[in-house]
Structures are given as structure tokens and as C-alpha cells.
Amino acid sequence: MSKKNSTTKSKILAVITARGVSKGIPGKNIKLLGGKPLIAYSIDAAKKSKLVTHLIVSTDDKEIAEVAKKFGVDVPFLRPKKLAQDKTPHVPVMKHAIEFMEKKLGVTFDYAVILQPTSPFRTIDDIDQTLEKLIKSGADSAVSLVDVDNYHPVKAKKLEGDKVLPYMIPEPEGTRRQDFPPAYRRSGAIYAMRRELLMKDNRLYGDNIVGHIVPAERSIDIDTPFEWFRAEWMLEDLKKKGYEF
């Protein structure tokens, strides 16, 4: 899917990565969430982005490919099986997608974006604001972040024998949770990076990373049946708050 980009001259390839096999939830990427295939949430948001110039789905699964096409996105290839294993990292998957599309289109991209179907509640603004931070800052990469809330690193401990010690940061006795310094984790919704970081350095993040904060109410990375159940509840709650998916 190619789109005219009126906001920036940058060529940006967004890749929705959707492997066929899912051990935790069989058929997860096309399983219906709120009456719509899970992958369709990512497709719909990415198609409306003002900054993404090209959008594709990278999958090894014919059924996922057919569903994706029905929702109006290009599936220009079936990903080689060697790039669709349990432990296959994102770098070779993205390099394969970039190389294929650059050869097909005769262009060189400036940036790439990874959108995982397992984070269905990202918005158009989440995508574009993350990209804007990457482009304007000149950073290597940009990621979506969410507050750690009750999982603050101050609370992380390790055992040496039976002795409890701080894992990294001491926790002063009596400190209230609300007094902890802000801390964030990657939400899993958006990973954006310079093309050269992937193609030449074989990296996703680089040394200079900027972040876009998303609210916890829209942050989920579905990997287990419990997380699917939670996503169903989240979707109903978000719709009550006026979100449209």
C-alpha cells in the first residue's frame, strides 16, 4: 500500500509482522476480537497514518495474508520459513521486508516501523507522534512507552542465598509508590528506526532512543489466553470512553 505523504519527504515503510504459528493462542493474529480479526486493528490505524508512506504485512501464513488483503493492505510476499521461527528476531525479518520492497519499488526508505498485531489499541496519533519524535530528534530509533505502575524497578529484588537485596536500585524503607521516580517500559505497540540502523548496523534501537508515552488503558501485548481475556475487557471499556476501533 503506497500513500502520498504531504507532511514529510521521508519515505517510511511500516511493516505489520504476523507469524502464522502461535503457541499461546492458536490463530491469534486473525482471531476475532470484538468481531474483528486482531490484525485488522493494526491495519486500520496504519492505513490512516499521515507519515507512513508504504504499508505491508510480513507473514509466512496464507490465511493471514488473505485476511490482511481483505482489509486493504499489501502482502507482497510470503515470508520464508527460516524467518518465521519461534526465536527469529525482528532484525532479519525487517531487513528482508526492506530489501524486497526497495527492489520492487526502486526506492530507498528513510525509516521503518514495526507494528505488531498483538498491540491492537495503538492510535493513529501514537504512530505519527512516535515517528515525528524520531525524525525531528535525529535519534536512531523511537519506541512507545507505558508507565510501569506497580512494577517499578525500585521493587525488584534478588536473592543471594536467602538474603534479599536490591536488584539494581535501593528501596528506602517507607517510601510510598507515588514518590518513586517515573519509570517506563516498552509498550510493544510501535518500534520505529532509521533504515541505516537496520540495514548497516543490524540493530533495532541504536544508542540514541526517544520515546512516546501511551496510557496504560491502551497498552497490552497479547501473548496468553489471560491477556486475550483482558484485551476483550479493555476494548469494551475503551469504546465506552469514546474510542473507535
KEKOLKOL-581467 format. One record per residue (C-alpha): residue in one letter; residue number from 1; x, z, y. Coordinates in Angstrom, 3 decimals, m for minus. Layout:
+----+-----+----------+----------+----------+
! aa !   i !     east !       up !    north !
+----+-----+----------+----------+----------+
!  a ! NUM !        X !        Z !        Y !
...
+----+-----+----------+----------+----------+
//
This chain:
+----+-----+----------+----------+----------+
! aa !   i !     east !       up !    north !
+----+-----+----------+----------+----------+
!  m !   1 !    0.000 !    0.000 !    0.000 !
!  s !   2 !    1.561 !   m1.130 !    3.292 !
!  k !   3 !    0.339 !    0.208 !    6.599 !
!  k !   4 !    1.068 !   m0.697 !   10.211 !
!  n !   5 !    2.899 !    2.127 !   11.916 !
!  s !   6 !    2.154 !    2.474 !   15.636 !
!  t !   7 !    3.750 !    5.881 !   16.115 !
!  t !   8 !    7.319 !    5.263 !   14.988 !
!  k !   9 !    9.515 !    2.363 !   13.997 !
!  s !  10 !   10.723 !    4.270 !   10.950 !
!  k !  11 !    9.919 !    2.837 !    7.537 !
!  i !  12 !    8.621 !    5.673 !    5.381 !
!  l !  13 !    7.881 !    5.440 !    1.673 !
!  a !  14 !    5.532 !    8.088 !    0.277 !
!  v !  15 !    5.622 !    8.462 !   m3.492 !
!  i !  16 !    2.935 !   10.334 !   m5.398 !
!  t !  17 !    4.718 !   11.425 !   m8.566 !
!  a !  18 !    2.352 !   11.730 !  m11.527 !
!  r !  19 !    3.780 !   12.077 !  m15.005 !
!  g !  20 !    1.395 !   11.435 !  m17.885 !
!  v !  21 !    2.186 !   14.368 !  m20.163 !
!  s !  22 !    1.120 !   17.834 !  m19.019 !
!  k !  23 !    1.599 !   20.671 !  m21.480 !
!  g !  24 !   m0.180 !   23.372 !  m19.471 !
!  i !  25 !   m3.308 !   21.357 !  m18.637 !
!  p !  26 !   m3.778 !   18.151 !  m20.684 !
!  g !  27 !   m4.572 !   15.149 !  m18.490 !
!  k !  28 !   m4.097 !   17.318 !  m15.405 !
!  n !  29 !   m3.382 !   14.576 !  m12.866 !
!  i !  30 !   m6.698 !   12.822 !  m13.474 !
!  k !  31 !   m8.762 !   15.860 !  m14.475 !
!  l !  32 !  m11.787 !   16.276 !  m12.200 !
!  l !  33 !  m11.514 !   18.919 !   m9.503 !
!  g !  34 !  m14.721 !   19.227 !   m7.509 !
!  g !  35 !  m15.905 !   15.955 !   m9.060 !
!  k !  36 !  m12.785 !   14.002 !   m8.045 !
!  p !  37 !   m9.583 !   13.262 !  m10.003 !
!  l !  38 !   m6.807 !   15.627 !   m8.956 !
!  i !  39 !   m4.512 !   12.772 !   m7.933 !
!  a !  40 !   m7.183 !   11.391 !   m5.583 !
!  y !  41 !   m6.722 !   14.316 !   m3.170 !
!  s !  42 !   m3.110 !   13.304 !   m2.559 !
!  i !  43 !   m4.007 !    9.615 !   m2.345 !
!  d !  44 !   m6.761 !   10.164 !    0.220 !
!  a !  45 !   m4.573 !   12.288 !    2.512 !
!  a !  46 !   m1.546 !    9.998 !    2.314 !
!  k !  47 !   m3.602 !    6.863 !    2.997 !
!  k !  48 !   m4.711 !    8.353 !    6.331 !
!  s !  49 !   m1.220 !    9.355 !    7.466 !
!  k !  50 !   m0.176 !    7.821 !   10.794 !
!  l !  51 !    3.510 !    7.847 !    9.899 !
!  v !  52 !    3.677 !    6.784 !    6.241 !
!  t !  53 !    4.219 !    3.027 !    6.200 !
!  h !  54 !    4.187 !    2.442 !    2.442 !
!  l !  55 !    2.436 !    4.440 !   m0.268 !
!  i !  56 !    2.770 !    4.136 !   m4.039 !
!  v !  57 !    2.140 !    6.112 !   m7.215 !
!  s !  58 !    5.013 !    6.512 !   m9.666 !
!  t !  59 !    3.667 !    7.183 !  m13.149 !
!  d !  60 !    4.503 !    6.405 !  m16.759 !
!  d !  61 !    0.841 !    6.590 !  m17.801 !
!  k !  62 !   m1.519 !    3.593 !  m17.841 !
!  e !  63 !   m4.647 !    5.717 !  m17.445 !
!  i !  64 !   m3.255 !    7.484 !  m14.376 !
!  a !  65 !   m2.273 !    4.077 !  m12.986 !
!  e !  66 !   m5.816 !    2.733 !  m13.396 !
!  v !  67 !   m7.375 !    5.770 !  m11.723 !
!  a !  68 !   m4.900 !    5.544 !   m8.842 !
!  k !  69 !   m5.681 !    1.862 !   m8.317 !
!  k !  70 !   m9.405 !    2.645 !   m8.155 !
!  f !  71 !   m8.648 !    4.908 !   m5.211 !
!  g !  72 !   m6.849 !    2.114 !   m3.395 !
!  v !  73 !   m3.160 !    2.801 !   m3.892 !
!  d !  74 !   m0.389 !    0.567 !   m5.215 !
!  v !  75 !    1.071 !    1.280 !   m8.641 !
!  p !  76 !    3.818 !   m1.359 !   m8.599 !
!  f !  77 !    5.429 !   m0.332 !  m11.884 !
!  l !  78 !    5.101 !    1.957 !  m14.870 !
!  r !  79 !    7.919 !    4.483 !  m14.672 !
!  p !  80 !   10.463 !    4.181 !  m17.516 !
!  k !  81 !   10.007 !    6.851 !  m20.177 !
!  k !  82 !   13.533 !    8.116 !  m19.597 !
!  l !  83 !   12.375 !    9.105 !  m16.096 !
!  a !  84 !    9.243 !   10.863 !  m17.343 !
!  q !  85 !   10.634 !   13.664 !  m19.474 !
!  d !  86 !    9.887 !   17.385 !  m19.128 !
!  k !  87 !   13.192 !   18.082 !  m17.429 !
!  t !  88 !   13.564 !   14.886 !  m15.408 !
!  p !  89 !   14.397 !   15.883 !  m11.818 !
!  h !  90 !   12.899 !   14.213 !   m8.763 !
!  v !  91 !   16.108 !   12.556 !   m7.543 !
!  p !  92 !   16.304 !    9.767 !  m10.180 !
!  v !  93 !   12.529 !    9.272 !  m10.014 !
!  m !  94 !   12.677 !    8.746 !   m6.250 !
!  k !  95 !   15.786 !    6.572 !   m6.395 !
!  h !  96 !   14.035 !    4.332 !   m8.933 !
!  a !  97 !   10.959 !    4.038 !   m6.674 !
!  i !  98 !   13.001 !    3.300 !   m3.551 !
!  e !  99 !   15.202 !    0.715 !   m5.269 !
!  f ! 100 !   12.169 !   m1.035 !   m6.770 !
!  m ! 101 !   10.211 !   m1.161 !   m3.506 !
!  e ! 102 !   13.158 !   m2.184 !   m1.344 !
!  k ! 103 !   13.907 !   m5.071 !   m3.690 !
!  k ! 104 !   10.250 !   m6.060 !   m3.864 !
!  l ! 105 !    9.663 !   m5.914 !   m0.102 !
!  g ! 106 !   13.094 !   m6.888 !    1.186 !
!  v ! 107 !   13.276 !   m3.821 !    3.433 !
!  t ! 108 !   15.370 !   m0.688 !    3.716 !
!  f ! 109 !   13.433 !    2.540 !    4.162 !
!  d ! 110 !   14.485 !    5.238 !    6.596 !
!  y ! 111 !   12.720 !    8.177 !    4.970 !
!  a ! 112 !   10.986 !    9.086 !    1.724 !
!  v ! 113 !    8.231 !   11.604 !    0.996 !
!  i ! 114 !    7.325 !   13.225 !   m2.303 !
!  l ! 115 !    3.666 !   14.180 !   m2.710 !
!  q ! 116 !    2.823 !   15.983 !   m5.956 !
!  p ! 117 !   m0.803 !   15.760 !   m7.171 !
!  t ! 118 !   m0.637 !   19.440 !   m8.130 !
!  s ! 119 !   m0.914 !   20.407 !   m4.439 !
!  p ! 120 !   m4.326 !   18.906 !   m3.617 !
!  f ! 121 !   m5.141 !   20.744 !   m0.397 !
!  r ! 122 !   m2.473 !   19.340 !    1.935 !
!  t ! 123 !   m3.962 !   17.688 !    5.019 !
!  i ! 124 !   m3.089 !   14.547 !    6.925 !
!  d ! 125 !   m1.609 !   16.714 !    9.672 !
!  d ! 126 !    0.543 !   18.544 !    7.142 !
!  i ! 127 !    2.106 !   15.240 !    6.109 !
!  d ! 128 !    2.589 !   13.889 !    9.620 !
!  q ! 129 !    3.799 !   17.114 !   11.195 !
!  t ! 130 !    6.367 !   17.574 !    8.432 !
!  l ! 131 !    7.596 !   14.020 !    8.981 !
!  e ! 132 !    7.666 !   14.464 !   12.752 !
!  k ! 133 !    9.878 !   17.536 !   12.405 !
!  l ! 134 !   12.241 !   15.639 !   10.136 !
!  i ! 135 !   12.503 !   12.619 !   12.414 !
!  k ! 136 !   12.739 !   14.451 !   15.733 !
!  s ! 137 !   15.211 !   17.067 !   14.488 !
!  g ! 138 !   17.587 !   14.649 !   12.808 !
!  a ! 139 !   17.646 !   17.007 !    9.808 !
!  d ! 140 !   18.446 !   15.985 !    6.243 !
!  s ! 141 !   15.033 !   16.980 !    4.929 !
!  a ! 142 !   11.770 !   18.750 !    5.711 !
!  v ! 143 !    9.542 !   20.808 !    3.439 !
!  s ! 144 !    6.186 !   22.529 !    3.615 !
!  l ! 145 !    6.413 !   26.334 !    3.551 !
!  v ! 146 !    3.982 !   29.175 !    2.941 !
!  d ! 147 !    4.311 !   32.871 !    3.712 !
!  v ! 148 !    5.413 !   34.866 !    0.649 !
!  d ! 149 !    2.840 !   37.577 !    1.462 !
!  n ! 150 !    3.071 !   40.274 !   m1.243 !
!  y ! 151 !    6.082 !   38.660 !   m2.914 !
!  h ! 152 !    8.565 !   39.440 !   m0.159 !
!  p ! 153 !   12.244 !   39.267 !   m1.241 !
!  v ! 154 !   12.750 !   42.824 !    0.014 !
!  k ! 155 !   10.705 !   43.930 !   m3.008 !
!  a ! 156 !   12.845 !   42.028 !   m5.525 !
!  k ! 157 !   14.865 !   44.356 !   m7.770 !
!  k ! 158 !   17.395 !   44.055 !  m10.579 !
!  l ! 159 !   18.370 !   46.380 !  m13.403 !
!  e ! 160 !   21.910 !   47.451 !  m14.181 !
!  g ! 161 !   21.316 !   49.323 !  m17.393 !
!  d ! 162 !   18.297 !   51.408 !  m16.414 !
!  k ! 163 !   19.276 !   51.679 !  m12.775 !
!  v ! 164 !   17.017 !   49.915 !  m10.262 !
!  l ! 165 !   18.949 !   48.196 !   m7.463 !
!  p ! 166 !   18.037 !   45.768 !   m4.658 !
!  y ! 167 !   18.293 !   42.192 !   m5.863 !
!  m ! 168 !   19.569 !   40.971 !   m2.513 !
!  i ! 169 !   18.077 !   42.908 !    0.390 !
!  p ! 170 !   17.784 !   46.725 !    0.576 !
!  e ! 171 !   14.248 !   48.069 !    0.974 !
!  p ! 172 !   14.303 !   51.011 !    3.392 !
!  e ! 173 !   12.094 !   53.756 !    1.993 !
!  g ! 174 !    8.727 !   53.986 !    3.687 !
!  t ! 175 !    8.841 !   50.501 !    5.223 !
!  r ! 176 !    5.360 !   49.005 !    5.472 !
!  r ! 177 !    4.770 !   45.484 !    4.189 !
!  q ! 178 !    3.658 !   44.332 !    7.628 !
!  d ! 179 !    7.006 !   45.451 !    9.020 !
!  f ! 180 !    9.034 !   43.205 !    6.707 !
!  p ! 181 !   10.708 !   40.254 !    8.464 !
!  p ! 182 !    8.885 !   36.918 !    7.984 !
!  a ! 183 !    9.758 !   35.198 !    4.718 !
!  y ! 184 !    8.599 !   31.878 !    3.279 !
!  r ! 185 !    8.757 !   29.863 !    0.090 !
!  r ! 186 !    8.333 !   26.145 !   m0.511 !
!  s ! 187 !    4.639 !   25.419 !   m0.986 !
!  g ! 188 !    5.188 !   22.336 !   m3.148 !
!  a ! 189 !    2.928 !   20.141 !   m1.023 !
!  i ! 190 !    5.428 !   17.994 !    0.909 !
!  y ! 191 !    9.072 !   17.104 !    0.468 !
!  a ! 192 !   10.456 !   14.619 !    2.994 !
!  m ! 193 !   14.019 !   13.446 !    3.321 !
!  r ! 194 !   16.350 !   10.822 !    4.739 !
!  r ! 195 !   16.721 !    7.822 !    2.469 !
!  e ! 196 !   20.506 !    8.106 !    2.557 !
!  l ! 197 !   20.356 !   11.692 !    1.293 !
!  l ! 198 !   18.719 !   10.461 !   m1.895 !
!  m ! 199 !   20.477 !    7.171 !   m2.386 !
!  k ! 200 !   24.024 !    8.118 !   m1.428 !
!  d ! 201 !   24.242 !   11.894 !   m1.804 !
!  n ! 202 !   21.860 !   12.276 !   m4.783 !
!  r ! 203 !   20.143 !   15.226 !   m3.092 !
!  l ! 204 !   16.617 !   16.180 !   m2.036 !
!  y ! 205 !   17.303 !   18.839 !    0.565 !
!  g ! 206 !   20.755 !   18.483 !    2.088 !
!  d ! 207 !   22.316 !   21.189 !    4.249 !
!  n ! 208 !   20.036 !   20.841 !    7.283 !
!  i ! 209 !   16.414 !   21.551 !    6.333 !
!  v ! 210 !   13.420 !   22.037 !    8.640 !
!  g ! 211 !   10.069 !   23.470 !    7.617 !
!  h ! 212 !    6.373 !   23.060 !    8.324 !
!  i ! 213 !    4.267 !   26.152 !    7.654 !
!  v ! 214 !    0.938 !   25.722 !    5.861 !
!  p ! 215 !   m1.621 !   28.516 !    5.386 !
!  a ! 216 !   m1.892 !   30.343 !    2.092 !
!  e ! 217 !   m5.564 !   29.359 !    1.794 !
!  r ! 218 !   m4.464 !   25.742 !    1.209 !
!  s ! 219 !   m1.310 !   26.418 !   m0.787 !
!  i ! 220 !   m1.351 !   26.006 !   m4.528 !
!  d ! 221 !    0.813 !   24.261 !   m7.113 !
!  i ! 222 !   m1.380 !   23.809 !  m10.178 !
!  d ! 223 !    0.527 !   24.238 !  m13.421 !
!  t ! 224 !   m1.574 !   26.559 !  m15.598 !
!  p ! 225 !   m5.272 !   26.913 !  m16.547 !
!  f ! 226 !   m5.458 !   30.034 !  m14.361 !
!  e ! 227 !   m4.153 !   28.081 !  m11.349 !
!  w ! 228 !   m6.739 !   25.382 !  m12.053 !
!  f ! 229 !   m9.470 !   28.020 !  m12.039 !
!  r ! 230 !   m8.055 !   29.368 !   m8.764 !
!  a ! 231 !   m7.997 !   25.861 !   m7.274 !
!  e ! 232 !  m11.699 !   25.420 !   m8.060 !
!  w ! 233 !  m12.478 !   28.650 !   m6.197 !
!  m ! 234 !  m10.186 !   27.653 !   m3.304 !
!  l ! 235 !  m11.892 !   24.276 !   m2.980 !
!  e ! 236 !  m15.337 !   25.833 !   m2.626 !
!  d ! 237 !  m14.002 !   28.328 !   m0.090 !
!  l ! 238 !  m12.281 !   25.610 !    1.944 !
!  k ! 239 !  m15.439 !   23.497 !    2.009 !
!  k ! 240 !  m17.380 !   26.485 !    3.351 !
!  k ! 241 !  m14.813 !   26.719 !    6.140 !
!  g ! 242 !  m15.392 !   23.096 !    7.109 !
!  y ! 243 !  m12.567 !   21.313 !    5.321 !
!  e ! 244 !  m13.313 !   17.882 !    3.925 !
!  f ! 245 !  m11.549 !   16.627 !    0.812 !
+----+-----+----------+----------+----------+
//
